[in-house]
Amino acid sequence: MLSFLLGDTVGAEDTFGVVESVKTASDLYSPISGEVVEVNEQPVDSPEIVNQDPYGKGWLIAVEMSDPSQLDGLLSAEEYKNLLEEGN
């Protein structure tokens, strides 16, 4: 379930929703600050799409950044992949 709506302002590290499963619930955190400019309702109705197509139909919110320098503190795709591989 998403807790932010179109036009809301989200801060870096703010919780913007929750992913629930049979055994647990996990918060979703925004990596950046800005205005929510799009909300994808499809995962609300079909949550499995987040796992099936996370880079396509499974996105949750689009945020227009208020501070692009916040990107400097995030991992690149390659760094994230390496971090996951190290954890296994």
Backbone atoms as SQL, in Angstrom:
CREATE TABLE atoms (id INTEGER PRIMARY KEY, chain TEXT, resi INTEGER, resn TEXT, atom TEXT, x REAL, y REAL, z REAL);
INSERT INTO atoms VALUES
  (1, 'A', 1, 'MET', 'N', 0.837, -1.171, 0.000),
  (2, 'A', 1, 'MET', 'CA', 0.000, 0.000, 0.000),
  (3, 'A', 1, 'MET', 'C', 0.888, 1.243, 0.000),
  (4, 'A', 2, 'LEU', 'N', 0.533, 2.205, -0.812),
  (5, 'A', 2, 'LEU', 'CA', 1.281, 3.461, -0.898),
  (6, 'A', 2, 'LEU', 'C', 0.626, 4.499, 0.000),
  (7, 'A', 3, 'SER', 'N', 1.441, 5.250, 0.723),
  (8, 'A', 3, 'SER', 'CA', 0.901, 6.250, 1.641),
  (9, 'A', 3, 'SER', 'C', 1.016, 7.675, 1.096),
  (10, 'A', 4, 'PHE', 'N', 1.646, 7.844, -0.071),
  (11, 'A', 4, 'PHE', 'CA', 1.773, 9.166, -0.672),
  (12, 'A', 4, 'PHE', 'C', 0.911, 9.236, -1.918),
  (13, 'A', 5, 'LEU', 'N', 0.379, 10.409, -2.184),
  (14, 'A', 5, 'LEU', 'CA', -0.482, 10.635, -3.332),
  (15, 'A', 5, 'LEU', 'C', 0.169, 11.627, -4.291),
  (16, 'A', 6, 'LEU', 'N', -0.345, 11.677, -5.469),
  (17, 'A', 6, 'LEU', 'CA', 0.111, 12.624, -6.477),
  (18, 'A', 6, 'LEU', 'C', 0.139, 14.033, -5.895),
  (19, 'A', 7, 'GLY', 'N', 1.274, 14.718, -6.045),
  (20, 'A', 7, 'GLY', 'CA', 1.419, 16.083, -5.549),
  (21, 'A', 7, 'GLY', 'C', 1.989, 16.181, -4.152),
  (22, 'A', 8, 'ASP', 'N', 2.039, 15.069, -3.419),
  (23, 'A', 8, 'ASP', 'CA', 2.636, 15.083, -2.080),
  (24, 'A', 8, 'ASP', 'C', 4.137, 15.296, -2.182),
  (25, 'A', 9, 'THR', 'N', 4.727, 15.778, -1.105),
  (26, 'A', 9, 'THR', 'CA', 6.171, 15.938, -1.025),
  (27, 'A', 9, 'THR', 'C', 6.730, 14.830, -0.148),
  (28, 'A', 10, 'VAL', 'N', 7.756, 14.179, -0.648),
  (29, 'A', 10, 'VAL', 'CA', 8.417, 13.097, 0.085),
  (30, 'A', 10, 'VAL', 'C', 9.852, 13.525, 0.366),
  (31, 'A', 11, 'GLY', 'N', 10.360, 13.170, 1.528),
  (32, 'A', 11, 'GLY', 'CA', 11.743, 13.473, 1.879),
  (33, 'A', 11, 'GLY', 'C', 12.618, 12.242, 1.726),
  (34, 'A', 12, 'ALA', 'N', 13.908, 12.460, 1.519),
  (35, 'A', 12, 'ALA', 'CA', 14.842, 11.345, 1.450),
  (36, 'A', 12, 'ALA', 'C', 14.726, 10.533, 2.743),
  (37, 'A', 13, 'GLU', 'N', 14.620, 9.227, 2.579),
  (38, 'A', 13, 'GLU', 'CA', 14.497, 8.264, 3.665),
  (39, 'A', 13, 'GLU', 'C', 13.125, 8.261, 4.326),
  (40, 'A', 14, 'ASP', 'N', 12.147, 9.022, 3.809),
  (41, 'A', 14, 'ASP', 'CA', 10.772, 8.937, 4.302),
  (42, 'A', 14, 'ASP', 'C', 10.145, 7.624, 3.850),
  (43, 'A', 15, 'THR', 'N', 9.286, 7.073, 4.671),
  (44, 'A', 15, 'THR', 'CA', 8.511, 5.901, 4.290),
  (45, 'A', 15, 'THR', 'C', 7.380, 6.370, 3.380),
  (46, 'A', 16, 'PHE', 'N', 7.274, 5.744, 2.189),
  (47, 'A', 16, 'PHE', 'CA', 6.199, 6.140, 1.282),
  (48, 'A', 16, 'PHE', 'C', 5.185, 5.022, 1.058),
  (49, 'A', 17, 'GLY', 'N', 5.387, 3.906, 1.706),
  (50, 'A', 17, 'GLY', 'CA', 4.446, 2.806, 1.577),
  (51, 'A', 17, 'GLY', 'C', 4.937, 1.581, 2.318),
  (52, 'A', 18, 'VAL', 'N', 4.162, 0.502, 2.179),
  (53, 'A', 18, 'VAL', 'CA', 4.462, -0.759, 2.845),
  (54, 'A', 18, 'VAL', 'C', 4.212, -1.893, 1.866),
  (55, 'A', 19, 'VAL', 'N', 5.120, -2.860, 1.854),
  (56, 'A', 19, 'VAL', 'CA', 4.927, -4.090, 1.103),
  (57, 'A', 19, 'VAL', 'C', 4.590, -5.169, 2.118),
  (58, 'A', 20, 'GLU', 'N', 3.461, -5.836, 1.913),
  (59, 'A', 20, 'GLU', 'CA', 3.034, -6.862, 2.852),
  (60, 'A', 20, 'GLU', 'C', 3.068, -8.227, 2.186),
  (61, 'A', 21, 'SER', 'N', 3.473, -9.230, 2.964),
  (62, 'A', 21, 'SER', 'CA', 3.408, -10.613, 2.514),
  (63, 'A', 21, 'SER', 'C', 2.681, -11.413, 3.593),
  (64, 'A', 22, 'VAL', 'N', 2.586, -12.691, 3.393),
  (65, 'A', 22, 'VAL', 'CA', 1.900, -13.538, 4.361),
  (66, 'A', 22, 'VAL', 'C', 2.600, -13.485, 5.719),
  (67, 'A', 23, 'LYS', 'N', 3.927, -13.425, 5.706),
  (68, 'A', 23, 'LYS', 'CA', 4.698, -13.524, 6.947),
  (69, 'A', 23, 'LYS', 'C', 5.168, -12.196, 7.524),
  (70, 'A', 24, 'THR', 'N', 5.242, -11.144, 6.724),
  (71, 'A', 24, 'THR', 'CA', 5.851, -9.909, 7.221),
  (72, 'A', 24, 'THR', 'C', 5.356, -8.683, 6.448),
  (73, 'A', 25, 'ALA', 'N', 5.710, -7.528, 6.950),
  (74, 'A', 25, 'ALA', 'CA', 5.466, -6.260, 6.264),
  (75, 'A', 25, 'ALA', 'C', 6.766, -5.463, 6.294),
  (76, 'A', 26, 'SER', 'N', 7.104, -4.822, 5.181),
  (77, 'A', 26, 'SER', 'CA', 8.338, -4.048, 5.085),
  (78, 'A', 26, 'SER', 'C', 8.035, -2.653, 4.562),
  (79, 'A', 27, 'ASP', 'N', 8.634, -1.659, 5.195),
  (80, 'A', 27, 'ASP', 'CA', 8.460, -0.278, 4.750),
  (81, 'A', 27, 'ASP', 'C', 9.217, -0.036, 3.454),
  (82, 'A', 28, 'LEU', 'N', 8.702, 0.892, 2.660),
  (83, 'A', 28, 'LEU', 'CA', 9.359, 1.370, 1.442),
  (84, 'A', 28, 'LEU', 'C', 9.888, 2.765, 1.732),
  (85, 'A', 29, 'TYR', 'N', 11.172, 3.006, 1.434),
  (86, 'A', 29, 'TYR', 'CA', 11.800, 4.289, 1.730),
  (87, 'A', 29, 'TYR', 'C', 12.186, 5.008, 0.452),
  (88, 'A', 30, 'SER', 'N', 11.941, 6.311, 0.418),
  (89, 'A', 30, 'SER', 'CA', 12.331, 7.120, -0.726),
  (90, 'A', 30, 'SER', 'C', 13.826, 7.419, -0.655),
  (91, 'A', 31, 'PRO', 'N', 14.556, 7.213, -1.742),
  (92, 'A', 31, 'PRO', 'CA', 15.987, 7.514, -1.732),
  (93, 'A', 31, 'PRO', 'C', 16.285, 9.003, -1.909),
  (94, 'A', 32, 'ILE', 'N', 15.290, 9.767, -2.355),
  (95, 'A', 32, 'ILE', 'CA', 15.482, 11.192, -2.641),
  (96, 'A', 32, 'ILE', 'C', 14.296, 12.005, -2.147),
  (97, 'A', 33, 'SER', 'N', 14.462, 13.318, -2.108),
  (98, 'A', 33, 'SER', 'CA', 13.386, 14.239, -1.744),
  (99, 'A', 33, 'SER', 'C', 12.779, 14.846, -3.006),
  (100, 'A', 34, 'GLY', 'N', 11.506, 15.155, -2.931),
  (101, 'A', 34, 'GLY', 'CA', 10.860, 15.837, -4.045),
  (102, 'A', 34, 'GLY', 'C', 9.350, 15.660, -4.039),
  (103, 'A', 35, 'GLU', 'N', 8.742, 16.024, -5.153),
  (104, 'A', 35, 'GLU', 'CA', 7.293, 15.942, -5.309),
  (105, 'A', 35, 'GLU', 'C', 6.919, 14.665, -6.050),
  (106, 'A', 36, 'VAL', 'N', 5.912, 13.980, -5.546),
  (107, 'A', 36, 'VAL', 'CA', 5.393, 12.789, -6.218),
  (108, 'A', 36, 'VAL', 'C', 4.621, 13.258, -7.453),
  (109, 'A', 37, 'VAL', 'N', 5.129, 12.907, -8.638),
  (110, 'A', 37, 'VAL', 'CA', 4.514, 13.375, -9.887),
  (111, 'A', 37, 'VAL', 'C', 3.745, 12.264, -10.613),
  (112, 'A', 38, 'GLU', 'N', 3.969, 11.023, -10.209),
  (113, 'A', 38, 'GLU', 'CA', 3.202, 9.902, -10.763),
  (114, 'A', 38, 'GLU', 'C', 3.076, 8.823, -9.702),
  (115, 'A', 39, 'VAL', 'N', 1.927, 8.158, -9.689),
  (116, 'A', 39, 'VAL', 'CA', 1.683, 7.027, -8.801),
  (117, 'A', 39, 'VAL', 'C', 1.158, 5.895, -9.664),
  (118, 'A', 40, 'ASN', 'N', 1.782, 4.724, -9.559),
  (119, 'A', 40, 'ASN', 'CA', 1.362, 3.558, -10.319),
  (120, 'A', 40, 'ASN', 'C', 0.421, 2.725, -9.452),
  (121, 'A', 41, 'GLU', 'N', -0.836, 2.659, -9.825),
  (122, 'A', 41, 'GLU', 'CA', -1.829, 1.909, -9.062),
  (123, 'A', 41, 'GLU', 'C', -1.800, 0.418, -9.394),
  (124, 'A', 42, 'GLN', 'N', -1.167, 0.030, -10.495),
  (125, 'A', 42, 'GLN', 'CA', -1.178, -1.365, -10.923),
  (126, 'A', 42, 'GLN', 'C', -0.629, -2.312, -9.848),
  (127, 'A', 43, 'PRO', 'N', 0.487, -2.002, -9.180),
  (128, 'A', 43, 'PRO', 'CA', 0.972, -2.910, -8.132),
  (129, 'A', 43, 'PRO', 'C', 0.045, -3.007, -6.917),
  (130, 'A', 44, 'VAL', 'N', -0.789, -1.997, -6.705),
  (131, 'A', 44, 'VAL', 'CA', -1.740, -2.062, -5.597),
  (132, 'A', 44, 'VAL', 'C', -2.750, -3.170, -5.863),
  (133, 'A', 45, 'ASP', 'N', -3.214, -3.264, -7.105),
  (134, 'A', 45, 'ASP', 'CA', -4.190, -4.280, -7.491),
  (135, 'A', 45, 'ASP', 'C', -3.544, -5.629, -7.782),
  (136, 'A', 46, 'SER', 'N', -2.292, -5.630, -8.252),
  (137, 'A', 46, 'SER', 'CA', -1.566, -6.851, -8.613),
  (138, 'A', 46, 'SER', 'C', -0.136, -6.758, -8.076),
  (139, 'A', 47, 'PRO', 'N', 0.061, -6.952, -6.770),
  (140, 'A', 47, 'PRO', 'CA', 1.383, -6.747, -6.174),
  (141, 'A', 47, 'PRO', 'C', 2.476, -7.651, -6.738),
  (142, 'A', 48, 'GLU', 'N', 2.116, -8.769, -7.303),
  (143, 'A', 48, 'GLU', 'CA', 3.117, -9.678, -7.868),
  (144, 'A', 48, 'GLU', 'C', 3.903, -9.049, -9.007),
  (145, 'A', 49, 'ILE', 'N', 3.348, -7.994, -9.614),
  (146, 'A', 49, 'ILE', 'CA', 4.018, -7.336, -10.735),
  (147, 'A', 49, 'ILE', 'C', 5.329, -6.673, -10.311),
  (148, 'A', 50, 'VAL', 'N', 5.453, -6.322, -9.031),
  (149, 'A', 50, 'VAL', 'CA', 6.701, -5.720, -8.541),
  (150, 'A', 50, 'VAL', 'C', 7.858, -6.707, -8.698),
  (151, 'A', 51, 'ASN', 'N', 7.619, -7.975, -8.425),
  (152, 'A', 51, 'ASN', 'CA', 8.658, -8.998, -8.590),
  (153, 'A', 51, 'ASN', 'C', 8.794, -9.429, -10.044),
  (154, 'A', 52, 'GLN', 'N', 7.696, -9.473, -10.773),
  (155, 'A', 52, 'GLN', 'CA', 7.715, -9.950, -12.154),
  (156, 'A', 52, 'GLN', 'C', 8.344, -8.952, -13.115),
  (157, 'A', 53, 'ASP', 'N', 8.115, -7.675, -12.901),
  (158, 'A', 53, 'ASP', 'CA', 8.566, -6.648, -13.847),
  (159, 'A', 53, 'ASP', 'C', 8.949, -5.358, -13.115),
  (160, 'A', 54, 'PRO', 'N', 9.955, -5.408, -12.206),
  (161, 'A', 54, 'PRO', 'CA', 10.278, -4.238, -11.380),
  (162, 'A', 54, 'PRO', 'C', 10.775, -3.032, -12.165),
  (163, 'A', 55, 'TYR', 'N', 11.395, -3.255, -13.325),
  (164, 'A', 55, 'TYR', 'CA', 11.917, -2.134, -14.116),
  (165, 'A', 55, 'TYR', 'C', 10.954, -1.710, -15.218),
  (166, 'A', 56, 'GLY', 'N', 9.797, -2.360, -15.288),
  (167, 'A', 56, 'GLY', 'CA', 8.790, -2.032, -16.289),
  (168, 'A', 56, 'GLY', 'C', 7.497, -1.612, -15.607),
  (169, 'A', 57, 'LYS', 'N', 6.544, -2.518, -15.554),
  (170, 'A', 57, 'LYS', 'CA', 5.220, -2.219, -15.004),
  (171, 'A', 57, 'LYS', 'C', 5.177, -2.196, -13.477),
  (172, 'A', 58, 'GLY', 'N', 6.254, -2.630, -12.810),
  (173, 'A', 58, 'GLY', 'CA', 6.239, -2.752, -11.360),
  (174, 'A', 58, 'GLY', 'C', 6.720, -1.543, -10.580),
  (175, 'A', 59, 'TRP', 'N', 6.931, -0.412, -11.239),
  (176, 'A', 59, 'TRP', 'CA', 7.375, 0.792, -10.514),
  (177, 'A', 59, 'TRP', 'C', 6.252, 1.277, -9.600),
  (178, 'A', 60, 'LEU', 'N', 6.582, 2.056, -8.567),
  (179, 'A', 60, 'LEU', 'CA', 5.596, 2.477, -7.583),
  (180, 'A', 60, 'LEU', 'C', 5.266, 3.972, -7.660),
  (181, 'A', 61, 'ILE', 'N', 6.274, 4.821, -7.499),
  (182, 'A', 61, 'ILE', 'CA', 6.053, 6.268, -7.599),
  (183, 'A', 61, 'ILE', 'C', 7.185, 6.895, -8.405),
  (184, 'A', 62, 'ALA', 'N', 6.878, 8.007, -9.046),
  (185, 'A', 62, 'ALA', 'CA', 7.888, 8.827, -9.721),
  (186, 'A', 62, 'ALA', 'C', 7.990, 10.134, -8.941),
  (187, 'A', 63, 'VAL', 'N', 9.217, 10.534, -8.644),
  (188, 'A', 63, 'VAL', 'CA', 9.458, 11.724, -7.836),
  (189, 'A', 63, 'VAL', 'C', 10.292, 12.719, -8.628),
  (190, 'A', 64, 'GLU', 'N', 9.820, 13.964, -8.687),
  (191, 'A', 64, 'GLU', 'CA', 10.617, 15.045, -9.271),
  (192, 'A', 64, 'GLU', 'C', 11.546, 15.549, -8.176),
  (193, 'A', 65, 'MET', 'N', 12.838, 15.337, -8.360),
  (194, 'A', 65, 'MET', 'CA', 13.818, 15.651, -7.322),
  (195, 'A', 65, 'MET', 'C', 13.854, 17.139, -6.990),
  (196, 'A', 66, 'SER', 'N', 13.956, 17.424, -5.706),
  (197, 'A', 66, 'SER', 'CA', 14.131, 18.816, -5.278),
  (198, 'A', 66, 'SER', 'C', 15.606, 19.132, -5.046),
  (199, 'A', 67, 'ASP', 'N', 16.436, 18.084, -4.889),
  (200, 'A', 67, 'ASP', 'CA', 17.856, 18.282, -4.640),
  (201, 'A', 67, 'ASP', 'C', 18.650, 17.195, -5.370),
  (202, 'A', 68, 'PRO', 'N', 18.993, 17.424, -6.638),
  (203, 'A', 68, 'PRO', 'CA', 19.704, 16.402, -7.419),
  (204, 'A', 68, 'PRO', 'C', 21.031, 15.960, -6.804),
  (205, 'A', 69, 'SER', 'N', 21.627, 16.742, -5.922),
  (206, 'A', 69, 'SER', 'CA', 22.886, 16.331, -5.297),
  (207, 'A', 69, 'SER', 'C', 22.697, 15.097, -4.408),
  (208, 'A', 70, 'GLN', 'N', 21.450, 14.784, -4.038),
  (209, 'A', 70, 'GLN', 'CA', 21.204, 13.588, -3.234),
  (210, 'A', 70, 'GLN', 'C', 21.584, 12.313, -3.994),
  (211, 'A', 71, 'LEU', 'N', 21.617, 12.377, -5.312),
  (212, 'A', 71, 'LEU', 'CA', 22.006, 11.218, -6.112),
  (213, 'A', 71, 'LEU', 'C', 23.450, 10.808, -5.840),
  (214, 'A', 72, 'ASP', 'N', 24.279, 11.761, -5.427),
  (215, 'A', 72, 'ASP', 'CA', 25.684, 11.471, -5.149),
  (216, 'A', 72, 'ASP', 'C', 25.853, 10.451, -4.022),
  (217, 'A', 73, 'GLY', 'N', 24.890, 10.360, -3.133),
  (218, 'A', 73, 'GLY', 'CA', 24.975, 9.442, -2.005),
  (219, 'A', 73, 'GLY', 'C', 24.380, 8.069, -2.275),
  (220, 'A', 74, 'LEU', 'N', 23.879, 7.835, -3.498),
  (221, 'A', 74, 'LEU', 'CA', 23.250, 6.563, -3.831),
  (222, 'A', 74, 'LEU', 'C', 24.211, 5.641, -4.564),
  (223, 'A', 75, 'LEU', 'N', 23.960, 4.347, -4.475),
  (224, 'A', 75, 'LEU', 'CA', 24.750, 3.367, -5.208),
  (225, 'A', 75, 'LEU', 'C', 24.372, 3.383, -6.683),
  (226, 'A', 76, 'SER', 'N', 25.345, 3.118, -7.537),
  (227, 'A', 76, 'SER', 'CA', 25.044, 2.903, -8.950),
  (228, 'A', 76, 'SER', 'C', 24.456, 1.505, -9.092),
  (229, 'A', 77, 'ALA', 'N', 23.899, 1.187, -10.244),
  (230, 'A', 77, 'ALA', 'CA', 23.360, -0.149, -10.489),
  (231, 'A', 77, 'ALA', 'C', 24.448, -1.201, -10.309),
  (232, 'A', 78, 'GLU', 'N', 25.645, -0.916, -10.795),
  (233, 'A', 78, 'GLU', 'CA', 26.757, -1.864, -10.678),
  (234, 'A', 78, 'GLU', 'C', 27.175, -2.051, -9.217),
  (235, 'A', 79, 'GLU', 'N', 27.242, -0.961, -8.454),
  (236, 'A', 79, 'GLU', 'CA', 27.600, -1.056, -7.038),
  (237, 'A', 79, 'GLU', 'C', 26.560, -1.876, -6.261),
  (238, 'A', 80, 'TYR', 'N', 25.290, -1.669, -6.592),
  (239, 'A', 80, 'TYR', 'CA', 24.218, -2.417, -5.926),
  (240, 'A', 80, 'TYR', 'C', 24.304, -3.903, -6.269),
  (241, 'A', 81, 'LYS', 'N', 24.536, -4.210, -7.530),
  (242, 'A', 81, 'LYS', 'CA', 24.687, -5.603, -7.958),
  (243, 'A', 81, 'LYS', 'C', 25.839, -6.267, -7.205),
  (244, 'A', 82, 'ASN', 'N', 26.976, -5.575, -7.098),
  (245, 'A', 82, 'ASN', 'CA', 28.134, -6.115, -6.373),
  (246, 'A', 82, 'ASN', 'C', 27.819, -6.330, -4.896),
  (247, 'A', 83, 'LEU', 'N', 27.087, -5.417, -4.302),
  (248, 'A', 83, 'LEU', 'CA', 26.716, -5.545, -2.907),
  (249, 'A', 83, 'LEU', 'C', 25.842, -6.788, -2.691),
  (250, 'A', 84, 'LEU', 'N', 24.901, -7.021, -3.591),
  (251, 'A', 84, 'LEU', 'CA', 24.052, -8.203, -3.503),
  (252, 'A', 84, 'LEU', 'C', 24.851, -9.489, -3.657),
  (253, 'A', 85, 'GLU', 'N', 25.793, -9.476, -4.587),
  (254, 'A', 85, 'GLU', 'CA', 26.614, -10.662, -4.818),
  (255, 'A', 85, 'GLU', 'C', 27.509, -10.964, -3.617),
  (256, 'A', 86, 'GLU', 'N', 27.999, -9.944, -2.944),
  (257, 'A', 86, 'GLU', 'CA', 28.831, -10.127, -1.759),
  (258, 'A', 86, 'GLU', 'C', 28.038, -10.734, -0.607),
  (259, 'A', 87, 'GLY', 'N', 26.763, -10.442, -0.550),
  (260, 'A', 87, 'GLY', 'CA', 25.902, -10.934, 0.524),
  (261, 'A', 87, 'GLY', 'C', 25.542, -12.399, 0.397),
  (262, 'A', 88, 'ASN', 'N', 25.775, -12.992, -0.767),
  (263, 'A', 88, 'ASN', 'CA', 25.407, -14.402, -0.969),
  (264, 'A', 88, 'ASN', 'C', 26.512, -15.336, -0.623);
